[in-house]
């Protein structure tokens, strides 16, 4: 009688048997006999009547895809083996919403502190931090601080399906406003607090209401076909 | 189901994924699965054989890797209890690609590696109907 060796995880469906005896003149028939005995295996081996792409069946040392596939004729004592191809990857645009919240919260606190202390250099620091974050640089201070908080288990990631690019653009817009504000303040013009106030308001909208004006601007520019604004909203992507 | 990972294996696993950065890295988890607990005794890094240009977001092993390691684990009285891989500069949560290529009753450890440093590691398992992964508690052992 032919036999099929079962991969370890699927032995949960074969009463923990590593090998199952099967009847059949072809690989396909042998697999059907296996499924007749253990019906729960089917969904993990087949999709739409075909072997799943990561499921390989070997006859001895030969992958049946290089023989005649499921029509491969087998002998009475054939040794078949099911071997998965382990594979993984990452496709969907995702981001960590808590990292964004962390950045927005830090911006709000630091800018309010700068106003209370009348410290234009702190505004300049926030502008620089937003610039580095907007450019997605590994040493951006918000990123480093957030990663330290993750490692210390003070925070946990909250992953959501979203594009990172519009949020980075929003950070660059914030950096621009804060940069202008810091420049004016360092030149002695109190009007420099106006663009800073705009950033505080927008960061609060983002922090409390999840409304990102910079992202909205980004997607409008994308809609108009402006170069560099190539990412469309997630639900419109195919 | 709880996944137990000793500190030495955790360190070796994360180091291998940091070394693979900016590409995805991965390997097998060998151990025991009894009742509601999977104990990982060892981690075995396996080279990424996916097309090189795609390795930044893809990881794969050969079927021969599986066959060899499964036989070895079986002969040692252990089992292939799962596999691990990295998501460079991405969160440590399973992707649709992961789900499509997954088997149930197998632990998936996924690490987020950001700028060559592993920042998080989570454990998952595919549910029986293949519809989604569920997160499993991952605990340390000395």
Interface residues (C-beta under 8 A of the other chain):
Chain A: X7 X8 X9 X10 X11 X12 X18 X40 X43 X44 X53 X54 X56 X58 X63 X81 X83 X84 X85 X86 X87 X88 X89 X90 X91 X92 X94 X95 X96 X138 X143 X147 X150 X151 X157 X159
Chain B: X24 X26 X28 X50 X57 X58 X59 X60 X61 X62 X63 X65 X66 X67 X70 X73 X74 X79 X80 X81 X83 X85 X87 X88 X90 X91 X92 X93 X95 X96 X97 X98 X100 X101 X103 X104 X105 X106 X108 X110 X112 X114 X115 X117 X119 X120 X128 X129 X130
